[in-house]
Amino acid sequence: MRNVFTILAVAAFASAASAEETVTKVTTAIPTLSGAVNLDFAETANDKWGGTMGLELDINAGSLATIDLGFVGADGSALDLDTWTVGTQVGGVGVAVGDDNGVFVEAEGNQTLAAPAMTESVAVSVGDASVAVGFTDWTTDITDISNIQGAYTLGDVAGLAVTASGDYNMDSENIVLGASAGGLAVGEASFGGAVTYDMDAEKFAYEGTADIMGLTAYANGDQDNTFQNIGGEYEYLLGGAALTAGANYNVDTEDFTPTAGLSFNF
């Protein structure tokens, strides 16, 4: 099985490189720059508040060929390449290489959900199905596969957009299953959520979310502790700025963690 997945990864990597080279010869992509300046505030010691300034820059280029570079920086630090993706899409088939191609489901808080890690990977998508093959260390050996993730969006199921996903770890042979659903409209509110199950840990976890008039709220837990966290964030758009205020409350530890932010997008 390991050899099969190794061949898949190498073939997908070669296809992405070949397609990218071909498209580059016949099209000239005009890069676009976007980003945000973020001022984030959080509670520190002795009931005081501290702030940090962060910069996000995104460079995108291409239509058939895709280049997506995400840079981040903070006050007093260098600008770092945080995420990158290079790929192409032809005839409904997409191939991408990068470090931000995981397809496992997520939710808003994610404190209790299983979250299998994936670094550099090759991702292949066909319609509503996608597969990502992760490398243990792609700089030294692209045949050493760390894990494989797959996801499929089922479409409209009883008014919900449902996605099923799975992660298989090549070293531990552990399987983690996940599913998410969203888009259930009730008046002006929209409801959704996600569930995960870790087979080795034999643990089920969940998170439910609700969106209404700029407020995104969540509650999560697992099979051992049904109600662990409750929290949310409210966003208000004022001209070219986005003001946010949120908090998380841990029911077990009784820790209340408020946050606030101001973001200028460009």
Residue, then its C-alpha position, 0 to 999 in steps of 0.5 A: m500500500r505504501n508503494v501505491f501511495t508513493i507512486l500517486a504522490v510522485a505522479a501528481f507532483a510531476s503532473a502539477a509541474s508539467a501542467e504549470e510549465t505548459v500553462t506558463k508558456v501560453t498565458t501571462a498571469i497578472p499578479t494581484l496583491s491583497g492583505a490586511v493590517n491587524l491590530d489584535f487585543a487580548e487580556t494579559a496578566n492582572d486584568k490588563w490588555g495588550g495589543t499586537m500589530g500584524l501584517e498579512l499579504d497575499i499574492n495571487a496569480g493566474s486563472l488556469a495556473t495558480i500561485d498563492l503566496g501568503f506572507v505574515g509579519a508582526d511589529g519588530s519582526a521579519l516578513d515570513l512566507d506563511t503558506w504557499t500553493v502552486g497548481t493548475q486546473v484543467g477540465g475540472v481536474g485540479v492539481a496543487v502542491g503546497d503547505d496549505n492543502g489539507v482537506f479535513v473538516e474544521a469548525e469555528g472554535n476547533q478546541t475539541l475536534a480531532a485535527p490531523a496535521m498535514t504540511e507540504s502535500v500534493a492535492v488532487s480535486v475532481g468535482d466535489a472530491s479531493v485527495a491530499v497526500g502529505f510528505t513527512d519531509w518533502t525537502t529530503d524525500i518525496t517518497d516518504i508519505s506521512n498521511i493521506q486525506g480525502a474529502y467529498t462534498l455531498g451537496d444539498v442533504a435536507g437543506l444542508a451542505v454536507t462534507a465527509s472527510g478522512d485522514y490515514n496516518m501512514d506511520s501509526e496507521n490511525i484513521v480519523l473520520g470527520a464530517s461537517a454540515g452548514g447552511l441550515a437557514v432558520g429565519e435570519a440565522s444559519f446553523g452548522g457544525a462538525v463531528t470527528y472520530d479518532m479510531d485509536a483514541e476511540k473518541f468522538a467530538y463535536e462542535g455546533t455553530a450559529d451565524i446571525m447578523g454578524l455574530t458567529a457563535y459556537a459550542n463544543g465538547d466530546q463524548d467524555n465531556t459533552f459541554q466544554n467550550i462556548g464562544g463566539e465573535y461579532e464583526y462590524l464593518l465600518g468603512g474600510a475597517a472591520l471591528t471584531a469582539g469575541a470570547n471563549y469560555n471554558v466550562d471546566t476551568e471557568d476561564f473566560t478569554p475575551t479578544a478584540g481586533l481592528s483590521f484594515n483590508f486592502 
